[in-house]
């Protein structure tokens, strides 16, 4: 190993042992915990209570705040709510809102208060999307440029642990053959789990900045967009925005109805938790590692091209479960492929988005790009239940796989404009 590689390895290990990375990991957990509760566990709860498939598909629209959070992101760049600092204050405010929403869901009943549940779910998504803006900005400002790829993997590790706790452990706890808790009790426990993020927000340090904060809303709203297009050039900027919109759209669109798919083909809560969430969690972690290494070794372009193809194939594999006759191993295998490919794509995309954000306008630019990335799993996924009722699960997942193609075409077009994308 030469000196440069040795210094690089020492630098990576030093960064991994730093307080900054631990904070990023814990904040990632706080970000992932509410997301999958709204995206997956809530739908399973409603399906178990007899809510129809079309309504459950429309429930994906409670996630719309994740797609439009760039509309209020400039407020997070402009205002400093307390002496804790700009980023920490907004993180803590968001977490308090999430906890209040979880407590409300813990006291609601689908049979009598479906509209209340929808309202609470929207509120949780709003505060969760706001938290994501603040955490993304915190990560961009607290880590050096050379640490951003590592930080992206670490935050997604924490995010995935939060998902496993909420949609894996949480779902396992409500199965009659395990702890037999009610979904209401599970939501109250998840409210307590958000204390991890609250403690982290109180413990961590506010990032140091070497630039002036926006002094008015014009600087906070207009300048971030002008700077992005001016820095990138109009053609490249448009290609980047379209690519971010499309890269994971098929993967996310199909995932919106997948928890209900498991229920409809006969899998129990415990099987879903153990195979879909447990095994999937392990392979997602493996995928993050492979994605981070591949992006560093082969460049973003080549990595994303391969990851995009794998995402399409893994989505198209889900119909095989209909002929598996409830096999736990079949479920685990299909989920492993899906989570492995999805994680590799996520690691590369998060790194790509983070590096595109100018530190002076971190919250606004990061929110814009991450909102586009979440469009498929929010707005379009609301039609997933309707599409399944029309064409069936097999055609639905094949359509989801085909939806990856526009993103791959845009990636090739973007690379032809900017060859540096391979670096």
JOWOPE-V502831 format. One record per helix or strand. SS is the DSSP state (@ for helix, = for strand). FROM is the first residue (numbers start at 1). TO is the last residue. If there is no record, write none. Layout:
BEGIN
ss: <SS | SS>
from: <FROM | FROM>
to: <TO | TO>
END
This chain:
BEGIN
ss: <@ | @ | @ | @ | @ | @ | @ | @ | @ | @ | @ | @ | @ | @ | @ | @ | @ | @ | @ | @ | @>
from: <3 | 19 | 53 | 70 | 86 | 110 | 145 | 183 | 195 | 217 | 234 | 249 | 269 | 300 | 318 | 328 | 359 | 375 | 380 | 405 | 419>
to: <16 | 48 | 68 | 78 | 106 | 142 | 173 | 193 | 203 | 232 | 246 | 264 | 298 | 316 | 323 | 356 | 373 | 378 | 402 | 417 | 422>
END
